[in-house]
Amino acid sequence: MAAWIWVLIPLVAIIGGFIIEYQKNKMTMMNKSRQNEEEVEDLRKLVNSLKGRIENLEAIAAGEPDDFSTGAGRGMEEIEIDEGSTVEENKQEVSNIANKKRNKS
């Protein structure tokens, strides 16, 4: 009976070590997964923001295609959009810009 105890103690220690290591690796992978999910969500927001900007630029360019040329105008401030503004506000602003350009002609 005493011989089994001497065999059982190292086995429990080895198995316990594997379980602890497995749990550490599991937690590490969960943290990485959580970080990846956050990065994917940030990228989704960025893509949606860029889609809105592209739509605005297309509307501006379509409003007066003859006046739209590379390097003309005020530069980046002309096309920059506030991050906090909504899509509807951006559409209204683009519509106003297009109306002003149409009225100039």
Backbone hydrogen bonds, N-H to C=O, Kabsch-Sander energy under -0.5 kcal/mol:
donor,donor_aa,acceptor,acceptor_aa,energy
5,I,1,M,-1.1
6,W,2,A,-1.5
7,V,3,A,-1.1
8,L,4,W,-2.9
9,I,5,I,-2.3
11,L,7,V,-1.5
12,V,8,L,-2.6
13,A,9,I,-2.1
14,I,10,P,-2.6
15,I,11,L,-2.8
16,G,12,V,-2.7
17,G,13,A,-2.0
18,F,14,I,-2.1
19,I,15,I,-2.3
20,I,16,G,-2.5
21,E,17,G,-2.4
22,Y,18,F,-2.5
23,Q,19,I,-2.3
24,K,20,I,-2.1
25,N,21,E,-2.4
26,K,22,Y,-2.4
27,M,23,Q,-2.4
28,T,24,K,-2.2
29,M,25,N,-2.4
30,M,26,K,-2.1
31,N,27,M,-2.2
32,K,28,T,-2.2
33,S,29,M,-2.4
34,R,30,M,-2.4
35,Q,31,N,-2.2
36,N,32,K,-2.4
37,E,33,S,-2.3
38,E,34,R,-2.0
39,E,35,Q,-2.3
40,V,36,N,-2.5
41,E,37,E,-2.2
42,D,38,E,-2.4
43,L,39,E,-2.4
44,R,40,V,-2.2
45,K,41,E,-2.2
46,L,42,D,-2.3
47,V,43,L,-2.6
48,N,44,R,-2.5
49,S,45,K,-2.4
50,L,46,L,-2.6
51,K,47,V,-2.4
52,G,48,N,-2.0
53,R,49,S,-2.0
54,I,50,L,-2.5
55,E,51,K,-2.4
56,N,52,G,-2.2
57,L,53,R,-2.7
58,E,54,I,-2.6
59,A,55,E,-2.2
60,I,56,N,-2.5
61,A,57,L,-2.8
62,A,58,E,-2.4
63,G,59,A,-1.6
64,E,60,I,-1.2
67,D,64,E,-0.7
68,F,64,E,-1.0
69,S,67,D,-0.8
72,A,69,S,-1.5
78,E,75,G,-1.2
79,I,75,G,-0.6
79,I,76,M,-1.0
80,E,76,M,-1.9
85,S,82,D,-0.6
90,N,86,T,-2.1
91,K,87,V,-2.6
92,Q,88,E,-2.3
93,E,89,E,-2.4
94,V,90,N,-2.5
95,S,91,K,-2.5
96,N,92,Q,-2.4
97,I,93,E,-2.3
98,A,94,V,-2.7
99,N,95,S,-2.5
100,K,96,N,-2.4
101,K,97,I,-2.2
102,R,98,A,-2.2
103,N,99,N,-2.4
104,K,100,K,-1.3
105,S,101,K,-0.8
105,S,102,R,-0.6
